[in-house]
Amino acid sequence: MLGHISLRTTQHYAKILDRKVKDDMKVLRDKLNFNNNLNEANEIVGN
């Protein structure tokens, strides 16, 4: 599928890729939540 001779190699890299996407999405989610919380705090204090 990804050009590897062995399906096992493709499966190995697919697992790594899935884990990387999951980790990156968590970082993005945390950043978005931080920004949302910061915006809400600014609205409360009137900034």
MIGURO-296541 format. One record per residue: z, x, y of N, C-alpha, C in turn; residue number from 0. Coordinates in Angstrom, 1 decimal. Layout:
BEGIN
+--------+--------+--------+--------+--------+--------+--------+--------+--------+-----+
|    n.w |    n.u |    n.v |   ca.w |   ca.u |   ca.v |    c.w |    c.u |    c.v |   n |
+--------+--------+--------+--------+--------+--------+--------+--------+--------+-----+
|      Z |      X |      Y |      Z |      X |      Y |      Z |      X |      Y | NUM |
...
+--------+--------+--------+--------+--------+--------+--------+--------+--------+-----+
end
This chain:
BEGIN
+--------+--------+--------+--------+--------+--------+--------+--------+--------+-----+
|    n.w |    n.u |    n.v |   ca.w |   ca.u |   ca.v |    c.w |    c.u |    c.v |   n |
+--------+--------+--------+--------+--------+--------+--------+--------+--------+-----+
|    0.0 |    0.8 |   -1.2 |    0.0 |    0.0 |    0.0 |    0.0 |    0.9 |    1.3 |   0 |
|    0.9 |    1.9 |    1.3 |    0.9 |    2.7 |    2.5 |    0.2 |    4.0 |    2.2 |   1 |
|   -0.6 |    4.1 |    1.2 |   -1.4 |    5.3 |    0.9 |   -0.7 |    6.2 |   -0.1 |   2 |
|    0.4 |    5.9 |   -0.7 |    1.1 |    6.8 |   -1.6 |    0.5 |    6.5 |   -3.0 |   3 |
|    0.5 |    7.6 |   -3.8 |    0.0 |    7.5 |   -5.1 |    1.0 |    6.7 |   -6.0 |   4 |
|    2.3 |    6.9 |   -5.7 |    3.4 |    6.2 |   -6.5 |    3.9 |    5.0 |   -5.7 |   5 |
|    4.0 |    3.9 |   -6.4 |    4.6 |    2.7 |   -5.8 |    6.1 |    3.0 |   -5.4 |   6 |
|    6.7 |    3.8 |   -6.2 |    8.1 |    4.2 |   -5.9 |    8.3 |    4.8 |   -4.6 |   7 |
|    7.3 |    5.7 |   -4.2 |    7.4 |    6.4 |   -2.9 |    7.3 |    5.3 |   -1.8 |   8 |
|    6.3 |    4.4 |   -2.0 |    6.1 |    3.4 |   -1.0 |    7.4 |    2.5 |   -0.8 |   9 |
|    8.0 |    2.2 |   -2.0 |    9.2 |    1.4 |   -1.9 |   10.4 |    2.1 |   -1.2 |  10 |
|   10.4 |    3.4 |   -1.5 |   11.5 |    4.3 |   -0.8 |   11.3 |    4.2 |    0.7 |  11 |
|   10.1 |    4.5 |    1.2 |    9.9 |    4.4 |    2.6 |   10.0 |    3.0 |    3.2 |  12 |
|    9.7 |    2.0 |    2.5 |    9.8 |    0.7 |    3.0 |   11.3 |    0.3 |    3.2 |  13 |
|   12.2 |    0.8 |    2.3 |   13.6 |    0.6 |    2.5 |   14.1 |    1.3 |    3.7 |  14 |
|   13.7 |    2.6 |    3.9 |   14.1 |    3.3 |    5.1 |   13.6 |    2.6 |    6.4 |  15 |
|   12.4 |    2.1 |    6.4 |   11.8 |    1.4 |    7.5 |   12.6 |    0.1 |    7.8 |  16 |
|   12.9 |   -0.6 |    6.8 |   13.7 |   -1.8 |    7.0 |   15.0 |   -1.5 |    7.6 |  17 |
|   15.7 |   -0.5 |    7.1 |   17.0 |   -0.1 |    7.7 |   16.9 |    0.3 |    9.1 |  18 |
|   15.8 |    1.1 |    9.5 |   15.6 |    1.5 |   10.8 |   15.4 |    0.4 |   11.8 |  19 |
|   14.6 |   -0.6 |   11.3 |   14.3 |   -1.8 |   12.2 |   15.6 |   -2.5 |   12.4 |  20 |
|   16.4 |   -2.7 |   11.3 |   17.7 |   -3.4 |   11.4 |   18.6 |   -2.7 |   12.4 |  21 |
|   18.7 |   -1.4 |   12.3 |   19.6 |   -0.7 |   13.2 |   19.1 |   -0.7 |   14.7 |  22 |
|   17.8 |   -0.6 |   14.9 |   17.3 |   -0.7 |   16.2 |   17.5 |   -2.1 |   16.8 |  23 |
|   17.3 |   -3.1 |   16.0 |   17.5 |   -4.5 |   16.5 |   19.0 |   -4.7 |   16.9 |  24 |
|   19.9 |   -4.1 |   16.2 |   21.3 |   -4.2 |   16.5 |   21.6 |   -3.5 |   17.9 |  25 |
|   21.0 |   -2.4 |   18.1 |   21.2 |   -1.7 |   19.4 |   20.6 |   -2.6 |   20.5 |  26 |
|   19.4 |   -3.1 |   20.3 |   18.8 |   -4.0 |   21.3 |   19.7 |   -5.2 |   21.6 |  27 |
|   20.2 |   -5.9 |   20.5 |   21.1 |   -7.0 |   20.6 |   22.3 |   -6.7 |   21.4 |  28 |
|   22.9 |   -5.5 |   21.1 |   24.1 |   -5.1 |   21.9 |   23.8 |   -4.9 |   23.3 |  29 |
|   22.7 |   -4.3 |   23.7 |   22.3 |   -4.0 |   25.1 |   22.1 |   -5.4 |   25.8 |  30 |
|   21.4 |   -6.3 |   25.1 |   21.2 |   -7.6 |   25.7 |   22.5 |   -8.3 |   26.0 |  31 |
|   23.4 |   -8.3 |   25.0 |   24.7 |   -8.9 |   25.2 |   25.5 |   -8.3 |   26.3 |  32 |
|   25.4 |   -7.0 |   26.4 |   26.1 |   -6.3 |   27.5 |   25.5 |   -6.7 |   28.8 |  33 |
|   24.2 |   -6.8 |   29.0 |   23.6 |   -7.2 |   30.2 |   23.9 |   -8.7 |   30.5 |  34 |
|   23.9 |   -9.5 |   29.5 |   24.3 |  -10.9 |   29.8 |   25.8 |  -11.0 |   30.3 |  35 |
|   26.6 |  -10.3 |   29.6 |   28.1 |  -10.3 |   30.0 |   28.2 |   -9.7 |   31.4 |  36 |
|   27.5 |   -8.7 |   31.8 |   27.5 |   -8.1 |   33.1 |   27.0 |   -9.1 |   34.2 |  37 |
|   25.9 |   -9.8 |   33.9 |   25.4 |  -10.8 |   34.8 |   26.4 |  -12.0 |   35.0 |  38 |
|   27.1 |  -12.4 |   33.9 |   28.0 |  -13.5 |   34.0 |   29.2 |  -13.0 |   34.9 |  39 |
|   29.7 |  -11.8 |   34.7 |   30.8 |  -11.3 |   35.5 |   30.4 |  -11.2 |   36.9 |  40 |
|   29.2 |  -10.8 |   37.2 |   28.8 |  -10.7 |   38.6 |   28.7 |  -12.1 |   39.3 |  41 |
|   28.3 |  -13.1 |   38.5 |   28.3 |  -14.4 |   39.1 |   29.7 |  -14.9 |   39.4 |  42 |
|   30.6 |  -14.5 |   38.6 |   32.0 |  -15.0 |   38.8 |   32.6 |  -14.4 |   40.0 |  43 |
|   32.3 |  -13.1 |   40.3 |   32.9 |  -12.5 |   41.5 |   32.0 |  -12.7 |   42.7 |  44 |
|   30.8 |  -13.3 |   42.5 |   30.0 |  -13.6 |   43.7 |   29.0 |  -12.5 |   44.1 |  45 |
|   28.7 |  -11.6 |   43.2 |   27.7 |  -10.6 |   43.5 |   26.3 |  -11.0 |   43.1 |  46 |
+--------+--------+--------+--------+--------+--------+--------+--------+--------+-----+
end
